Every structure is written in C-alpha cells, then in structure tokens.
Amino acid sequence: MFSGNKIKISIFFAYICFVAASFILNFNPGKLIGINFYSFSIEMLKLLPCAFILIGLFEVWVKRKTVEKHLGTESGFRGYLWTILLGGTTVGGLYVAFPIAYSLHSKGAKLSVIFTYIGASAICRVPMTIFEASFMGIKFSLIRLLASVPLVIVTSIVLGNYLTKRKYKVLPGK
C-alpha cells in the first residue's frame, strides 16, 4: 500500500513528466500549464518570505494581552472593525491571511473575529477594491462592500458561536 507521501511524490513526478513531454511534443495546453505554474511560483517566492517574516515579527512583538484586549471575547463590535481594517490591508490574499489568522487565534482572538478577518482579507483588500472601482465604478464597489461586509460579520458571528458552543479547538500544525 502506498503512503500519503509516496502518492504526493508520484503525482508531482507525473506532473513534471507531463509538462516536460508537453514541451518536447509541442503540446500547447501542457506548455501553458507549465508556464503558468512557473510564473505563479516565482510570484509566491517573491511574496511569501516577506509575509512570513512579518508574521514572525507579529508573533514576537505583539503581546497576547493586546490581541485579547482588541480582538478577544471582550472586544465587542470594535474587534470586527479592527479585523476588517487589518484584512483590507493584508497583502498576499488568503495565502497570508490563514497564517495570520492562526497567529491571531494563538494570541487569544475569538473565533468570530478571526472568521471576519479571513472574510475581510478576501473581499475588502484596498488594492482589489481600487482596481474594481476603476473598472466597475465606485457605486458598484460601495454597494458590494456595503452588502458583503455585514454578511461576513453576521456569518462569522454565527459560525464562531456555533463552534465555541461545541468547544472547537484548533490543533497545532505538524
């Protein structure tokens, strides 16, 4: 029986063989897949190391008491506003948002605030909103934000309360 790691290595090896064969046989869809993977990988290698350094600095420099005060169980609605601002300024999308969310959780932020942060980092990023407004118009962007932000907050509260009542715990990574 194959183990999980052997299966992953086999799939990656099959992918490499497919892309290499596509370049040799001039199979354009396979070549495009390889080129897109390469350009995406380069972009991630430019972004992720800096983001993870900043996350590490956050872990060291920001005290647990500060996160608990502003994003913990006693933060109230203010915690949701803070995370919307933080999510709107997060660079790197969800690739960076999930490690930050884990860090916020380990520092004592409540689950509903963390879910709001993840949602806000997906829909409220400033560069994305500016880009959207330039193509779709400011009115469209404002309507989208005014409709989606309250829905993210309400959904986060419902999901956070549901998981808290069931004593949900985030397991540490491997």
C-alpha positions in Angstrom: 0.0 0.0 0.0 1.2 3.5 -0.8 1.7 6.0 1.9 0.5 9.6 1.6 3.9 11.0 0.9 4.6 8.4 -1.8 1.3 9.3 -3.5 2.1 13.0 -3.4 5.6 12.5 -4.8 4.1 10.3 -7.6 1.6 12.9 -8.5 4.2 15.6 -8.6 6.6 13.4 -10.7 3.7 12.7 -13.1 3.0 16.5 -13.4 6.7 17.2 -14.1 6.7 14.4 -16.8 3.6 15.8 -18.4 5.0 19.3 -18.6 8.3 18.1 -19.9 6.6 15.9 -22.5 4.4 18.9 -23.5 7.4 21.0 -24.2 9.1 18.1 -26.2 6.0 17.3 -28.2 4.9 20.9 -28.5 1.5 20.3 -26.8 0.4 23.9 -26.1 -2.1 23.3 -23.3 0.6 21.4 -21.3 3.2 24.1 -22.1 0.8 26.8 -20.9 0.2 24.8 -17.7 3.9 24.7 -17.1 4.5 28.3 -17.8 1.6 29.4 -15.5 2.9 27.2 -12.7 6.4 28.7 -13.1 5.2 32.3 -13.1 2.9 31.6 -10.2 5.7 30.0 -8.2 8.0 33.0 -8.9 5.3 35.4 -7.7 4.8 33.4 -4.5 8.6 33.2 -3.9 8.7 37.0 -4.0 5.8 37.5 -1.7 5.7 34.7 0.9 9.1 35.1 2.5 8.5 38.7 3.3 5.0 38.0 4.6 6.2 35.1 6.8 8.9 37.3 8.3 6.3 39.9 9.1 4.1 37.2 10.7 7.1 36.1 12.7 7.7 39.6 13.9 4.0 39.9 14.8 4.3 36.7 16.9 7.3 38.2 18.8 6.4 41.9 19.1 2.6 41.9 19.7 1.7 40.8 23.2 -1.1 38.3 23.8 -2.8 40.9 26.1 -3.0 43.4 23.3 -4.7 40.9 20.9 -7.0 39.8 23.7 -8.0 43.3 24.5 -8.7 44.4 20.9 -9.8 41.1 19.3 -10.7 38.8 22.2 -14.0 37.9 23.8 -14.5 41.3 25.4 -13.7 43.4 22.3 -17.3 43.7 21.1 -18.0 45.2 17.7 -14.7 47.1 17.8 -12.9 43.8 17.2 -14.8 43.3 14.0 -13.8 46.8 12.8 -10.1 46.1 13.6 -10.1 42.9 11.7 -11.8 44.5 8.7 -9.1 47.1 8.6 -6.4 44.5 9.1 -7.9 42.3 6.4 -8.3 45.2 4.0 -4.6 46.0 4.2 -3.3 42.4 4.1 -1.1 41.8 1.1 -1.0 38.3 -0.5 -4.6 37.3 -0.2 -5.5 34.1 1.6 -2.0 32.7 1.3 -1.0 35.2 4.0 -4.4 35.6 5.7 -4.5 32.0 7.0 -1.2 32.1 8.8 -2.1 35.5 10.3 -5.5 34.0 11.4 -3.7 31.1 13.1 -1.4 33.6 14.8 -4.4 35.7 16.0 -6.0 32.6 17.3 -2.9 31.6 19.2 -2.8 35.1 20.8 -6.3 34.9 22.1 -8.6 36.4 19.4 -12.1 35.0 19.4 -13.2 32.7 16.5 -15.9 35.1 15.1 -13.3 37.9 14.8 -10.9 35.6 13.1 -13.5 34.5 10.6 -14.3 38.1 10.0 -10.6 38.7 9.3 -10.4 35.9 6.8 -13.6 37.1 5.0 -12.4 40.7 5.0 -9.0 39.7 3.6 -10.8 38.0 0.8 -13.3 40.8 -0.1 -12.0 44.1 1.3 -8.4 44.4 0.2 -7.7 48.0 -0.7 -5.8 47.3 -4.0 -8.5 45.0 -5.2 -11.3 47.5 -4.3 -9.5 50.3 -6.2 -9.0 48.0 -9.2 -12.6 47.0 -9.1 -13.8 50.6 -8.8 -11.8 51.7 -11.8 -13.5 49.1 -14.0 -16.9 48.7 -12.4 -17.4 52.1 -10.9 -17.3 53.4 -7.3 -21.1 52.9 -6.9 -20.7 49.2 -7.7 -17.8 48.8 -5.3 -19.6 50.6 -2.5 -22.7 48.5 -2.9 -20.7 45.3 -2.9 -18.8 46.3 0.2 -22.0 47.5 2.0 -23.7 44.2 1.2 -20.8 41.8 1.8 -19.2 43.2 4.9 -22.3 42.9 7.1 -22.9 39.4 5.7 -19.3 38.4 6.6 -19.7 39.8 10.1 -23.1 38.0 10.7 -21.8 34.7 9.2 -18.7 35.0 11.3 -20.7 35.5 14.5 -23.0 32.6 13.8 -20.1 30.3 12.9 -18.0 31.5 15.8 -20.8 31.0 18.3 -21.6 27.5 16.8 -18.0 26.3 17.1 -17.5 27.9 20.6 -20.6 26.2 22.0 -19.2 22.9 20.7 -15.8 23.6 22.3 -13.9 23.7 19.0 -10.1 23.7 19.2 -7.5 24.4 16.5 -5.0 21.7 16.5 -1.3 22.7 16.3 0.4 22.2 12.9 2.7 19.3 12.3 
